[in-house]
């Protein structure tokens, strides 16, 4: 038996028939073919499958697909635009925060969510923001440097001028 759900992934609406036992990770990778989100531990411990669900980071291996019905999801594929990388992605590459790359998508998604919530985090706040993302290769120093640099490069939305009515 399947359940029909609707969700928006990276700004695109999708209708999907989902088996109740399938995770959001499985829906994203197997049904929507968004393979940037990685399956690491399948227990929510490694962070490789991190996505932004309705504005909050979640490990998609622990969220059932049916729970995402009506939700807005951002995956690693939705972080960059066709024209340019997100400043976090650029900084991760520039600072050498990528090695094997398996954890990178989750780290980038978590970093973007952190900077959306806190545009000028301290190194300790970055460490806490990335605490759910495990990496065996980088040692985190370069990642923390990259997030710090990205925070400096992210453009603030321009304030709209409000004209007074006469």
N, C-alpha and C positions, 0 to 999 in steps of 0.2 A: 504494500500500500504506500503510495506517495502523497505528499502534500504539495500543493501549488503555492509558491511564495513569490513575492515581488520584493526586489531590493534594488537599490541604486549603487552601482560600483563604479567608482572613479567618474561620477557624473553621468553615467549611462544607466538607464532603467533596464532591468532584466526580469523576466518571468521564468521561473525554473520549477520543475517538479523534483522534489527532494524526498528521499527516503528518510524517515524520522531518525534513524541512527547515524546519518551522515553528518560530519562536522562542516562548519563553515569553510574550513581549510579545504576539505574535499570538494565542496561545491565550487569554490573559487578555482582550484586547480583542474579538477576533472570535468566539470560541467561548463565552466566559463572560460577555461583554458588560460587562466592567469597564473602562470607558473613561476612568477617572481617570488611569491610567498612560498617559503620552504617548509617542509616537514622535517623536524629534527627529532625531538624526543617523544612526541605524541602525548606528553604528560603536562604540558604547560610550563616546563622548567627552563627551556633554553631560549625562548624568545624568537627563534628563527621564523615563526609563522605570525609574528605580530602584524596586526592591521589596526586601522582606526575605525571603530564601530560607533556611529552616532557621536563622534567627537572624543571618544575615549579609546585608549589603546587596549587591545585584548589579544590573548593568544588564541588564534582562530582554531587551533586543534581542540580547544576546550569548549567552544561555542557550537551548539548544534545549528545546522543550517536553518531549520525551522524557526529557531529563536531570532534569526536575522530578518524574518519577514517584516517588511515595511521599513527597514533600516537603510542607513547611508553608510557605505563602506569605502574606505580608501586603502588601496594596496600600494605596494611599491611602484606598480605601473602607473599609478595616478599622481605620483609625486612630481615628476618632471613634466615639462610641456614638450611639444614637438620641436620647439625652437631652442630650448635650453634646459640644462640640468638645474635642479634645485640647488641653492647655495650649500645645503648640507651634503649633497652628492658631490659637488665640486670640491668642497673642503676635505671630504673623506679621501678622495683620490689624491689631492694635492699634498695632504699631510701623511699619506701612506697608511691610512686606517683600513686598508683592504689588503687581505692576504689571500686566503683560500676563497673567500667570498661567500661562504655558505651562510654565515650569520648576518651579512651586510644588509640585506633587505630589511630584516627586523630591526637592526640598529638604526638604519636611516629612518624608517617609519616612526620608531620611538623618539628619535631626535627631532624630527619635524613636529611631532605632537608636543614634545616638551617645549620647543621654541614657539609654537602657537600659543601655549599657555603661559610661558615665561620667556619673553623675548631677550632677556639679559641674565641668563642663569650663571651662577658661580660654578667653579669646577665641582664643588661638593653637590650642588643641585643637579649638575649633569650626571655625576656618578649615581645619585639616587634615581634620576629619571631613566637611566639605562640599566638599573639593577636587575631587571628581568631578562636581560639579553646577555647570553654567555658567548664568549669567543675564546677559542683555544690558541689563536695565532697572534693577535695584535698586542695583547697586554694592556689594552684600553688607553694607554697614554696618548697615542696618536688620535684615537677616536675623540677623546675629551678635547684635545687641541683643535680638532676639526670642528666640533660643535661650537666651541668658543669662537673660532674664526667665522663660521657661518652666521652666528648671531650678529656679528658686526656687519655682515654683508646684506642681511635681509632687509629689504625695503619696507618701510612702514607705509601703510595705505595713506594716500594723500588725503588731507582734510578737504572736505567740500566747503567751498565758500558759501556762506548763507547770506543772501541779500535781504536787507530789511525791506519790508513792504511799506509803501508810503500811502 
